[in-house]
Amino acid sequence: MKRLSRIMMSVVLVAGIAGIAYAQFSKPADAIKYRKAAMFLIGQHFGPMGAVVKGKQAYDQKEFLRHALLVQSLSTMTWNAFLVPGSDTGDTRLKASALKNQAGFLKAAQDFEDQAKKLVEAAQGGELQAIRGRFGSTAQTCGGCHKPFRS
């Protein structure tokens, strides 16, 4: 219970930071730094889940759920940072198509958010086979955004 409380406090903190960060994108470089940091964190939590799904790491439901909850939270906080005018140039891999096709980009982002939520639900259930399927679907939505909008 104590661990779950810490996870929930982390989620609330991350959501609060996201709101503050959105207001701070006065320069395209700020948005780039913010989204790169968020994507790095997603990768840091996605990687251990992938290792479990592939059988390279032992399955621990509480630990998997912790990673899934953090990915879910992070999945909701980066999208505005991608739509800052001028943030498709400089130290970034964002294609200009994200700014030109904002509706398509936001649809891909929403798909990732939806799948991340379903991954949490599967992780809460604890059934590894169900988790594997949801993890795969969540990973596909990452590619669904990366392919058209990342160079």
Accessible surface in RSA format (square Angstrom, percent):
REM  Atomic radii and reference values for relative SASA: ProtOr
REM  Chains: A
REM  Algorithm: Lee & Richards
REM  Probe-radius: 1.40
REM  Slices: 20
REM RES _ NUM      All-atoms   Total-Side   Main-Chain    Non-polar    All polar
REM                ABS   REL    ABS   REL    ABS   REL    ABS   REL    ABS   REL
RES MET A   1   186.33  96.5 142.57  94.4  43.75 104.2 127.87 108.7  58.45  77.4
RES LYS A   2   163.60  79.8 154.01  94.5   9.59  22.8 102.72  92.5  60.88  64.8
RES ARG A   3    95.53  40.1  93.80  47.8   1.73   4.1  29.58  40.4  65.95  40.0
RES LEU A   4    78.15  43.5  76.08  54.4   2.07   5.2  76.71  53.9   1.44   3.9
RES SER A   5    52.60  44.4  45.95  61.3   6.65  15.3  29.61  63.1  22.99  32.2
RES ARG A   6   139.15  58.4 137.12  69.9   2.03   4.8  58.04  79.3  81.12  49.2
RES ILE A   7    11.50   6.5   9.60   7.2   1.90   4.6  11.50   8.3   0.00   0.0
RES MET A   8    91.57  47.4  91.39  60.5   0.18   0.4  84.44  71.8   7.13   9.4
RES MET A   9   132.85  68.8 126.24  83.6   6.61  15.7  97.23  82.7  35.62  47.2
RES SER A  10    44.69  37.8  41.06  54.8   3.63   8.4  13.53  28.8  31.16  43.6
RES VAL A  11    31.23  20.5  31.23  28.3   0.00   0.0  31.23  27.1   0.00   0.0
RES VAL A  12   104.24  68.6 100.10  90.6   4.14  10.0 101.98  88.6   2.26   6.1
RES LEU A  13   114.57  63.8 109.09  78.0   5.48  13.8 114.38  80.3   0.19   0.5
RES VAL A  14    27.46  18.1  27.25  24.7   0.21   0.5  27.46  23.9   0.00   0.0
RES ALA A  15    59.80  55.0  45.84  70.7  13.96  31.8  50.73  71.4   9.06  24.0
RES GLY A  16    39.10  48.2   0.00   N/A  39.10  48.2  36.24  99.5   2.85   6.4
RES ILE A  17    79.66  45.3  78.98  58.8   0.69   1.7  79.05  56.9   0.61   1.7
RES ALA A  18    18.80  17.3  13.76  21.2   5.04  11.5  14.07  19.8   4.73  12.5
RES GLY A  19    49.67  61.3   0.00   N/A  49.67  61.3  38.78 106.4  10.89  24.4
RES ILE A  20   107.74  61.3 102.14  76.1   5.59  13.5 107.04  77.1   0.70   1.9
RES ALA A  21     6.64   6.1   6.07   9.4   0.58   1.3   6.61   9.3   0.03   0.1
RES TYR A  22   125.91  58.8 118.54  67.4   7.36  19.2  71.71  53.9  54.20  66.8
RES ALA A  23    87.41  80.4  50.85  78.5  36.57  83.2  59.51  83.8  27.90  73.9
RES GLN A  24   106.05  59.3  96.26  70.4   9.79  23.3  37.43  79.7  68.62  52.0
RES PHE A  25    27.64  13.8   9.12   5.7  18.52  48.2  10.30   6.2  17.34  49.6
RES SER A  26    98.69  83.4  59.50  79.4  39.19  90.3  53.60 114.1  45.09  63.2
RES LYS A  27   124.36  60.7 124.07  76.1   0.28   0.7  68.73  61.9  55.63  59.3
RES PRO A  28    51.35  37.4  51.35  46.8   0.00   0.0  51.35  42.4   0.00   0.0
RES ALA A  29    51.96  47.8  48.08  74.2   3.88   8.8  49.69  70.0   2.27   6.0
RES ASP A  30    42.25  29.6  36.62  36.5   5.63  13.3  13.19  31.0  29.06  29.0
RES ALA A  31     0.00   0.0   0.00   0.0   0.00   0.0   0.00   0.0   0.00   0.0
RES ILE A  32    10.79   6.1  10.79   8.0   0.00   0.0  10.79   7.8   0.00   0.0
RES LYS A  33   143.55  70.0 136.05  83.5   7.50  17.9  87.13  78.4  56.43  60.1
RES TYR A  34    35.65  16.6  27.50  15.6   8.15  21.2  34.52  25.9   1.13   1.4
RES ARG A  35     5.81   2.4   5.81   3.0   0.00   0.0   2.36   3.2   3.45   2.1
RES LYS A  36    95.35  46.5  87.16  53.5   8.20  19.5  71.69  64.5  23.66  25.2
RES ALA A  37    55.65  51.2  47.25  72.9   8.40  19.1  54.75  77.1   0.90   2.4
RES ALA A  38     3.23   3.0   1.12   1.7   2.10   4.8   2.63   3.7   0.60   1.6
RES MET A  39    59.20  30.7  50.58  33.5   8.62  20.5  39.85  33.9  19.35  25.6
RES PHE A  40   128.42  64.2 117.86  73.0  10.55  27.5 127.09  77.1   1.33   3.8
RES LEU A  41    78.39  43.7  78.39  56.1   0.00   0.0  78.39  55.1   0.00   0.0
RES ILE A  42    12.19   6.9  12.19   9.1   0.00   0.0  12.19   8.8   0.00   0.0
RES GLY A  43    37.78  46.6   0.00   N/A  37.78  46.6  29.66  81.4   8.12  18.2
RES GLN A  44    95.06  53.2  84.25  61.6  10.82  25.8  17.28  36.8  77.79  59.0
RES HIS A  45    29.58  16.2  29.58  20.6   0.00   0.0  15.50  16.0  14.08  16.4
RES PHE A  46    30.23  15.1  29.53  18.3   0.70   1.8  29.53  17.9   0.70   2.0
RES GLY A  47    42.48  52.4   0.00   N/A  42.48  52.4  35.84  98.3   6.65  14.9
RES PRO A  48    39.82  29.0  35.62  32.5   4.20  15.3  39.46  32.6   0.36   2.2
RES MET A  49     0.08   0.0   0.08   0.1   0.00   0.0   0.08   0.1   0.00   0.0
RES GLY A  50     7.95   9.8   0.00   N/A   7.95   9.8   7.95  21.8   0.00   0.0
RES ALA A  51    25.04  23.0  20.85  32.2   4.19   9.5  23.25  32.7   1.79   4.7
RES VAL A  52    10.59   7.0   8.71   7.9   1.88   4.5   8.71   7.6   1.88   5.1
RES VAL A  53    25.53  16.8  19.07  17.3   6.45  15.5  19.07  16.6   6.45  17.5
RES LYS A  54   147.14  71.8 112.90  69.3  34.23  81.5  67.95  61.2  79.19  84.3
RES GLY A  55    57.30  70.7   0.00   N/A  57.30  70.7  24.50  67.2  32.80  73.5
RES LYS A  56   163.55  79.8 123.33  75.7  40.22  95.8  83.85  75.5  79.70  84.9
RES GLN A  57    88.99  49.8  76.74  56.1  12.25  29.2  31.08  66.2  57.91  43.9
RES ALA A  58    89.44  82.2  65.65 101.3  23.79  54.1  77.03 108.5  12.40  32.9
RES TYR A  59    68.95  32.2  38.45  21.9  30.51  79.4  38.44  28.9  30.51  37.6
RES ASP A  60    74.99  52.5  68.10  67.8   6.89  16.3  28.06  66.0  46.93  46.8
RES GLN A  61    67.63  37.8  61.80  45.2   5.83  13.9  16.36  34.8  51.27  38.9
RES LYS A  62   142.72  69.6 139.47  85.6   3.26   7.8  85.36  76.8  57.37  61.1
RES GLU A  63    44.01  25.3  44.01  33.3   0.00   0.0  25.52  49.4  18.49  15.1
RES PHE A  64     3.91   2.0   1.00   0.6   2.91   7.6   3.15   1.9   0.75   2.2
RES LEU A  65    26.49  14.8  26.49  19.0   0.00   0.0  26.49  18.6   0.00   0.0
RES ARG A  66    60.13  25.2  60.13  30.7   0.00   0.0  13.62  18.6  46.51  28.2
RES HIS A  67    15.84   8.7  15.84  11.0   0.00   0.0  11.24  11.6   4.60   5.4
RES ALA A  68     0.72   0.7   0.00   0.0   0.72   1.6   0.00   0.0   0.72   1.9
RES LEU A  69    15.94   8.9  14.98  10.7   0.96   2.4  14.98  10.5   0.96   2.6
RES LEU A  70    22.17  12.3  22.17  15.9   0.00   0.0  22.17  15.6   0.00   0.0
RES VAL A  71     0.21   0.1   0.21   0.2   0.00   0.0   0.21   0.2   0.00   0.0
RES GLN A  72    46.42  26.0  46.42  33.9   0.00   0.0   8.42  17.9  38.00  28.8
RES SER A  73    10.52   8.9   2.68   3.6   7.84  18.1   7.31  15.6   3.21   4.5
RES LEU A  74     5.71   3.2   5.71   4.1   0.00   0.0   5.71   4.0   0.00   0.0
RES SER A  75     0.16   0.1   0.16   0.2   0.00   0.0   0.00   0.0   0.16   0.2
RES THR A  76    78.04  55.5  54.94  55.7  23.10  55.1  39.57  53.1  38.48  58.2
RES MET A  77    24.88  12.9  12.66   8.4  12.22  29.1  16.38  13.9   8.51  11.3
RES THR A  78     0.00   0.0   0.00   0.0   0.00   0.0   0.00   0.0   0.00   0.0
RES TRP A  79    23.14   9.3  22.24  10.8   0.89   2.1  22.24  11.9   0.89   1.5
RES ASN A  80    74.23  51.2  69.55  67.2   4.69  11.3   5.29  12.7  68.94  66.6
RES ALA A  81     0.42   0.4   0.00   0.0   0.42   0.9   0.00   0.0   0.42   1.1
RES PHE A  82    24.13  12.1  24.13  14.9   0.00   0.0  24.13  14.6   0.00   0.0
RES LEU A  83    28.17  15.7  19.55  14.0   8.62  21.7  20.07  14.1   8.11  21.8
RES VAL A  84    19.55  12.9  18.19  16.5   1.35   3.3  19.55  17.0   0.00   0.0
RES PRO A  85   109.72  80.0 100.75  91.8   8.97  32.6 103.42  85.4   6.30  39.1
RES GLY A  86    33.72  41.6   0.00   N/A  33.72  41.6  25.59  70.2   8.13  18.2
RES SER A  87     0.00   0.0   0.00   0.0   0.00   0.0   0.00   0.0   0.00   0.0
RES ASP A  88    34.56  24.2  20.21  20.1  14.34  33.9   0.16   0.4  34.40  34.3
RES THR A  89    92.03  65.5  83.25  84.4   8.77  20.9  68.18  91.6  23.85  36.0
RES GLY A  90    68.29  84.2   0.00   N/A  68.29  84.2  40.36 110.8  27.93  62.6
RES ASP A  91   108.55  76.0  94.90  94.5  13.65  32.3  41.58  97.9  66.97  66.8
RES THR A  92    31.83  22.6   5.04   5.1  26.79  63.8   5.04   6.8  26.79  40.5
RES ARG A  93   136.06  57.1 130.35  66.4   5.71  13.6  58.55  80.0  77.51  47.0
RES LEU A  94    15.19   8.5   3.27   2.3  11.92  30.0   5.54   3.9   9.66  26.0
RES LYS A  95    77.22  37.7  71.69  44.0   5.53  13.2  41.95  37.8  35.27  37.6
RES ALA A  96    39.53  36.3  32.72  50.5   6.81  15.5  32.72  46.1   6.81  18.0
RES SER A  97    40.96  34.6  36.74  49.0   4.22   9.7  37.77  80.4   3.19   4.5
RES ALA A  98     0.00   0.0   0.00   0.0   0.00   0.0   0.00   0.0   0.00   0.0
RES LEU A  99    36.33  20.2  24.24  17.3  12.09  30.4  24.45  17.2  11.88  32.0
RES LYS A 100   173.90  84.8 134.54  82.6  39.35  93.7  91.65  82.5  82.25  87.6
RES ASN A 101    73.20  50.5  68.81  66.5   4.39  10.6  22.26  53.6  50.94  49.2
RES GLN A 102    76.39  42.7  73.29  53.6   3.11   7.4  17.77  37.8  58.62  44.5
RES ALA A 103    82.12  75.5  65.73 101.4  16.39  37.3  72.90 102.7   9.22  24.4
RES GLY A 104    24.31  30.0   0.00   N/A  24.31  30.0  19.70  54.0   4.62  10.3
RES PHE A 105     1.76   0.9   1.76   1.1   0.00   0.0   1.76   1.1   0.00   0.0
RES LEU A 106    75.77  42.2  71.62  51.2   4.16  10.4  72.02  50.6   3.75  10.1
RES LYS A 107   130.07  63.5 123.93  76.0   6.14  14.6 101.59  91.4  28.48  30.3
RES ALA A 108    12.50  11.5   9.29  14.3   3.21   7.3  12.36  17.4   0.14   0.4
RES ALA A 109     1.56   1.4   1.44   2.2   0.11   0.3   1.56   2.2   0.00   0.0
RES GLN A 110    85.09  47.6  84.33  61.6   0.76   1.8  34.97  74.4  50.12  38.0
RES ASP A 111    47.17  33.0  45.25  45.0   1.92   4.5  12.73  30.0  34.44  34.3
RES PHE A 112     8.13   4.1   8.13   5.0   0.00   0.0   8.13   4.9   0.00   0.0
RES GLU A 113    36.30  20.8  32.91  24.9   3.39   8.1   4.87   9.4  31.43  25.7
RES ASP A 114    59.85  41.9  57.07  56.8   2.77   6.6  16.70  39.3  43.14  43.0
RES GLN A 115    29.65  16.6  29.65  21.7   0.00   0.0   1.85   3.9  27.80  21.1
RES ALA A 116     0.41   0.4   0.16   0.2   0.25   0.6   0.24   0.3   0.17   0.4
RES LYS A 117   113.18  55.2 113.03  69.4   0.15   0.4  55.57  50.0  57.61  61.4
RES LYS A 118    82.96  40.5  81.42  50.0   1.55   3.7  39.99  36.0  42.98  45.8
RES LEU A 119     0.40   0.2   0.40   0.3   0.00   0.0   0.40   0.3   0.00   0.0
RES VAL A 120     7.70   5.1   7.70   7.0   0.00   0.0   7.70   6.7   0.00   0.0
RES GLU A 121    91.97  52.8  81.40  61.6  10.56  25.2  37.07  71.7  54.90  44.8
RES ALA A 122    15.68  14.4   4.33   6.7  11.35  25.8  14.12  19.9   1.56   4.1
RES ALA A 123     0.13   0.1   0.10   0.1   0.03   0.1   0.13   0.2   0.00   0.0
RES GLN A 124    99.98  55.9  79.87  58.4  20.11  47.9  22.83  48.6  77.15  58.5
RES GLY A 125    65.16  80.4   0.00   N/A  65.16  80.4  34.98  96.0  30.18  67.6
RES GLY A 126    21.80  26.9   0.00   N/A  21.80  26.9   8.33  22.9  13.47  30.2
RES GLU A 127   105.63  60.6 101.04  76.4   4.59  10.9  42.56  82.3  63.07  51.5
RES LEU A 128    41.58  23.2  38.73  27.7   2.85   7.2  38.73  27.2   2.85   7.7
RES GLN A 129   118.06  66.0 112.96  82.6   5.10  12.1  51.02 108.6  67.03  50.8
RES ALA A 130    51.10  47.0  35.98  55.5  15.12  34.4  47.95  67.5   3.15   8.3
RES ILE A 131     0.00   0.0   0.00   0.0   0.00   0.0   0.00   0.0   0.00   0.0
RES ARG A 132    79.58  33.4  73.33  37.4   6.25  14.9  26.13  35.7  53.45  32.4
RES GLY A 133    46.24  57.0   0.00   N/A  46.24  57.0  41.04 112.6   5.20  11.6
RES ARG A 134    82.76  34.7  81.58  41.6   1.17   2.8   8.32  11.4  74.44  45.1
RES PHE A 135    19.07   9.5  19.07  11.8   0.00   0.0  19.07  11.6   0.00   0.0
RES GLY A 136    31.71  39.1   0.00   N/A  31.71  39.1  30.99  85.1   0.72   1.6
RES SER A 137    36.69  31.0  33.12  44.2   3.57   8.2   8.59  18.3  28.09  39.4
RES THR A 138     0.00   0.0   0.00   0.0   0.00   0.0   0.00   0.0   0.00   0.0
RES ALA A 139    37.96  34.9  29.98  46.3   7.98  18.1  30.56  43.0   7.40  19.6
RES GLN A 140   138.96  77.7 124.04  90.6  14.92  35.5  44.24  94.2  94.72  71.8
RES THR A 141    22.84  16.2  17.35  17.6   5.49  13.1  21.85  29.3   1.00   1.5
RES CYS A 142    31.26  23.6  27.19  30.3   4.08   9.6  16.53  41.9  14.74  15.9
RES GLY A 143    21.09  26.0   0.00   N/A  21.09  26.0  20.08  55.1   1.01   2.3
RES GLY A 144    39.88  49.2   0.00   N/A  39.88  49.2  30.27  83.1   9.61  21.5
RES CYS A 145    13.23  10.0  12.81  14.3   0.42   1.0   5.22  13.2   8.00   8.6
RES HIS A 146    64.86  35.4  62.83  43.7   2.03   5.2  41.15  42.4  23.71  27.6
RES LYS A 147   165.60  80.8 146.48  89.9  19.12  45.5  98.13  88.3  67.47  71.9
RES PRO A 148    57.95  42.2  44.20  40.3  13.75  50.0  53.04  43.8   4.91  30.5
RES PHE A 149    13.25   6.6  12.28   7.6   0.97   2.5  12.28   7.4   0.97   2.8
RES ARG A 150    97.90  41.1  87.99  44.9   9.91  23.6  23.03  31.5  74.87  45.4
RES SER A 151    83.43  70.5  50.67  67.6  32.76  75.5  64.37 137.1  19.06  26.7
END  Absolute sums over single chains surface
CHAIN  1 A     8390.1       6867.5       1522.6       5115.3       3274.8
END  Absolute sums over all chains
TOTAL          8390.1       6867.5       1522.6       5115.3       3274.8
